[in-house]
Every structure is written in structure tokens, then in C-alpha cells.
Amino acid sequence: MVMSGRHFLQIPGPTNVPDRVLRAMDFPTMDHRGPAFADLGHKVLMGMKSIFKTEGTVVIFPASGTGAWEAALVNTLSPGDRVLMYEAGHFASLWRRMAERLGLDVELVEGDWRNGVDPEVVEARLRADGSHTIKAVCVVHNETSTGCTARVDDVRGALDAAQHPALLMVDTISSLASIDYRHDEWGVDVTVAGSQKGLMLPPGLSFNAISDKALAAAKGAGLQKAYWAWEEMRGPNAKGYFPYTPATNLLYGLAEAIDMLHELGLDQVFARHARHAEATRRAVRGWGLEVLCTNPRHYSGALTAVLMPEGHSADAFRQVTLENFNMSLGNGLSKLVDRVFRIGHLGDFNDLMLMGTLCGVEMGLQAAGVPHRHGGVQAALDFLAGREERAQRRATA
Ligand SMILES: *Cc1c(COP(=O)(O)O)cnc(C)c1O
């Protein structure tokens, strides 16, 4: 069906690709072994270090984020190694299933899917592992199925407090360049990321940021690896090249996206995401609906998952919103199928795009006959327009 105007792609990834990035990719594909390529290779590898906030190693795979999950595990671990994983939601459980398929011994901390990782539980598990059989702790920074964010610095604190030598691996696929993240400062060993969320690119690139400790672990790691082997990458990368054909045009886009992020300023980008998330939660409460994440310290800046009123289908509501208003919202995943819808507010986004999105949700609730109060959109609008702040200033003046 042809619909006029722009489609609103408000799923929590893939996100809207800015025109500037689309234009940057619209160039002939170059010889990836020729002299011009090395400049691009160096630029994106260096640039990604600044986004991860690391002085360490970064590798880029032509793959979806799932590939970088696999790379993190197979490069550092051996068959039968124990890994501690925290099941905060759907993506955490997919990573766990992958670890099991690869022959790792997963110790699982179950979560309630309404909170981020609990560092105290991680610390207790690590303290109980006095003989250090756990080789890695794996956490998802922003659990995209629930809209709950883990405090990675506190998870690092849990490892330190337990004086445990396990590697710390963090999935930032839906948080990098949306929510504050510091690979070096937080002592992360392997960070996993993807192109199609906060980095504002189409799907197709994934990343590992790698600490020296993880590189050292890689020397003795016994899991089978070929395509994902860091060692194969690092030789050619040092000269700006890749061991196989890179996704050249996505790399043009990546160079542009990195420039944009620095022109905007990463701190401003994080603040914008937090502000849009706050406006969205105010809208949800204004509608009389419930935000899935119950812990304000874990609220995600990247997306908001909204619980449907009992007896109403989230998928039917999303269908009505798509057909009537040309907007895609995120669906509920696994345990949450049909129970939640997810509003993505990450990537290349501004106040008016958010208001269009929230108007689409409010109109969709109405059109689908979902019981709700009016005034959600107004609450978000008042917040974004700073009406409340101004009233407060007047009251204190
Ligand atoms: C999207 C996402 C993934 C999966 O990434 P793909 O690119 O689909 O392979 C994994 N983890 C998180 C947190 C995600 O948001």
C-alpha cells in the first residue's frame, strides 16, 4: 500500500537514518585493497574508539549485532568454561542460548524483566565462586525488550568488590551513542555493538571493543573460530585494511555518523535521549498506562516499553497504528508478546519527531479502542516546552 509522507520508524532499532548519512553512502564502492581505502579504514577504527571511549582495540565485522556477540565469546573462552549471565530480558536470553550452543556452561541469574542487572546479586554469585571457575560475566547494557538499563559501572564494582578475575562483557547494541558508556573507565573487557540503533546507520555492521586483558585471554581461548577470529582482523586493521571484503558503503556512512556525533557532542546526545525518554514516560502516565520498567534508576534513554491494559492486544494496537498513521512501533518479545509495545526514541531524533510519534500512539489508542485517558501528548508537550520549569522559576522568583 502506498502512503504519503514519511514513514515513522519508531521501533528501537533499526532507527531513522539521517539524510546526511544516506548521502555519505551514495558513492561508488572502492577497491578495498587500494590505497584510498586505508584512510577510510583508519578513520572508522579510530573514530569508533572515541565512541566506545577506549584507547584499546576495536574491530568491525560485516554482520548484525549477533555476530559480535559470537565474536566476544569465541575469542576469549574455551569449551566448558563457566560464564555468569543475567537474564534481564529477551536479548540477554538470546545471548545465553548462543553461549550454550557454543558449549559454554552458563550460570544464569534470573531477572523479572522489569529491572536492569542487580549488581548485588552479581557480587554475591562471584563471592560464592571462590575458586574462580567463572571466566566471564555477560550483561546487556540496555535491554531492548524491556527498556531497562544496567549500571555497568556498578557491575564493574561488583567484580572488584568480590576480587574476581572474570572478564566483563557488555552488549551495548541498543545503547552505544544513546546512553552514556565508557569502555575503559568502567573496566569492560569486551563491548559488543551494532550499527542500526544509536549509531544511526542501516543494519550490517557490528563491533567489538577489546581490552588488553581480553586480548591476553584470546591467546589461550579454545573455542573454534574462523570468520570471527580477532587475530585475523588485527593484522590488516593495523594498516587500515580488512582480511576480507568489508561493507565499504556502510563504512562511508559510519565515518559520517561518527562526525555527526562529535559535532553534536556525545554528552548532548545522551542528554537529548534522556529528555525524550522522560517526555515519553510522562505521556504514558498521562494516558493512564504503565511503563514496564519499574526502577527509575534503570529507565532507558533509548526506548520505553509500555504495558497494555489487561485484555487488550498490543499487536492489534500496533497494526492499527501502522495502517492508520504509517508508524511502526516495537512489538513485545518472547514473554512479553502482545503484552507490551515499545516506543523507540533513539538515534537521529528531535522534539517534533517525538511529538509526532506520541501523537501517533495517542491516536492509535483511540482508533484501536484501547482504554486510556486523554492528556498524554499534552504532558509530554508541556515537559518539552519547559512550561513546568518556567512555572517553577516564577514561583521561586
Ligand atoms: C538489536 C539487539 C540485538 C541483536 O542485534 P542484531 O543486529 O539483530 O543481531 C542484541 N542485543 C540487543 C541489546 C539489541 O538491542
The ligand as an SDF file (V2000), in Angstrom:
LIG
                    3D

 15 15  0  0  0  0  0  0  0  0999 V2000
   19.1070   -5.4850   18.4840 C   0  0  0  0  0  0  0  0  0  0  0  0
   19.8050   -6.1270   19.6050 C   0  0  0  0  0  0  0  0  0  0  0  0
   20.4980   -7.3370   19.4650 C   0  0  0  0  0  0  0  0  0  0  0  0
   20.5060   -8.1100   18.1820 C   0  0  0  0  0  0  0  0  0  0  0  0
   21.2080   -7.4450   17.2050 O   0  0  0  0  0  0  0  0  0  0  0  0
   21.0870   -7.9080   15.6750 P   0  0  0  0  0  0  0  0  0  0  0  0
   21.7280   -6.7690   14.9460 O   0  0  0  0  0  0  0  0  0  0  0  0
   19.6230   -8.0570   15.3880 O   0  0  0  0  0  0  0  0  0  0  0  0
   21.8240   -9.1670   15.5150 O   0  0  0  0  0  0  0  0  0  0  0  0
   21.1790   -7.8300   20.5610 C   0  0  0  0  0  0  0  0  0  0  0  0
   21.1740   -7.1960   21.7420 N   0  0  0  0  0  0  0  0  0  0  0  0
   20.4910   -6.0330   21.9260 C   0  0  0  0  0  0  0  0  0  0  0  0
   20.5130   -5.3860   23.2680 C   0  0  0  0  0  0  0  0  0  0  0  0
   19.7890   -5.4840   20.8690 C   0  0  0  0  0  0  0  0  0  0  0  0
   19.1040   -4.3360   21.0520 O   0  0  0  0  0  0  0  0  0  0  0  0
  1  2  1  0
  2  3  1  0
  2 14  2  0
  3  4  1  0
  3 10  2  0
  4  5  1  0
  5  6  1  0
  6  7  2  0
  6  8  1  0
  6  9  1  0
 10 11  1  0
 11 12  2  0
 12 13  1  0
 12 14  1  0
 14 15  1  0
M  END
$$$$
